[in-house]
């Protein structure tokens, strides 16, 4: 197990980076031009980033990024 200590500013920056990454992946997943394999890869990465974000986000903020993973397979 690894651990990282963040000060308040770093935590806010990390929160911002994760949210922007999740937003970009949601945009990519909704793009009809991408095929199934690419969307599956993006969905796998989305799950990883989402779990990272879940460690620092409030439930209200987290619900915005909840994803029905079956729709992207």
Secondary structure, 3 states (H helix, E strand, C coil): CCCCCCCHHHHHHHHHHHHHHHHHHHHHHCCCCCCHHHHHHHHHHHHHHHHHHHCCCCHHHHHCCCCCHHHHC
